[in-house]
Amino acid sequence: MRRSRGATGADPRAAPRLAVRLRVNAIQCVAHGLCAELLPEAVRLDDWGYPIVDDGEVAPELVELARRAADACPTLALLLESERT
């Protein structure tokens, strides 16, 4: 017996995916720049050394590196947010 995948073509039994995004708490950040050193693929620094994070999801292959960068932030200003998609 074959099950229909519906209009989207997605398998209805597939587990929901987690979308991971980076966010900076600008009030806590004091511009150490460690996040940009640990995760240059997603974080760059402005002229004063404050991080600018890319909008959108963190690529799946970078999630573990993003987690390490967030854990290494001296002021805990780099945050990872997850949501089910």
C-alpha positions in Angstrom: 0.0 0.0 0.0 1.4 3.4 -1.0 0.7 6.5 1.0 0.1 9.9 -0.6 2.6 12.6 0.2 0.1 15.4 -0.2 0.3 18.5 -2.2 3.7 19.5 -0.9 5.4 16.2 -1.6 6.7 16.0 2.0 6.5 12.8 3.9 3.8 13.2 6.5 5.7 11.0 8.9 8.9 13.1 8.7 9.9 14.8 12.0 9.6 18.6 12.1 12.8 20.4 11.4 14.4 22.8 13.7 15.4 26.2 12.3 18.3 27.7 14.2 18.9 31.5 14.1 21.6 33.6 15.8 20.7 36.8 17.6 22.8 39.3 19.5 21.7 41.0 22.7 23.1 44.4 21.9 22.7 45.6 25.5 24.9 42.8 26.9 27.5 42.8 24.1 30.7 44.7 24.8 32.4 43.9 21.5 35.0 41.3 22.4 34.7 39.9 18.8 35.2 36.3 19.8 32.0 35.3 18.0 33.3 36.6 14.6 36.6 34.7 15.2 34.8 31.4 16.0 32.0 31.8 13.4 33.1 34.0 10.5 30.6 32.3 8.2 27.7 34.0 10.0 29.1 36.9 12.1 31.0 39.9 11.0 32.1 43.0 13.0 31.1 46.6 12.4 33.6 49.4 12.6 33.5 49.5 16.4 33.9 45.7 16.8 30.2 44.9 17.5 28.8 41.8 15.8 26.5 41.8 12.9 24.8 38.5 12.3 23.3 37.3 9.1 19.5 37.2 8.9 18.0 33.8 8.3 18.8 30.3 9.5 22.2 29.0 10.4 23.2 26.4 7.9 22.8 22.8 9.4 26.5 22.2 9.0 27.3 25.3 11.1 24.9 24.7 14.0 27.4 23.0 16.2 30.0 25.8 15.6 27.3 28.4 16.3 26.5 26.7 19.6 30.2 26.8 20.5 30.4 30.5 19.6 27.4 31.3 21.7 28.8 29.3 24.7 32.1 31.0 24.4 30.7 34.6 24.4 32.1 36.2 27.6 28.9 38.2 28.2 26.5 35.6 26.9 25.2 38.1 24.3 25.2 35.7 21.4 22.1 33.7 21.4 20.8 30.7 19.5 17.1 30.5 18.9 15.4 27.4 17.6 11.9 27.0 16.2 10.1 24.1 14.6 9.3 24.4 10.9 
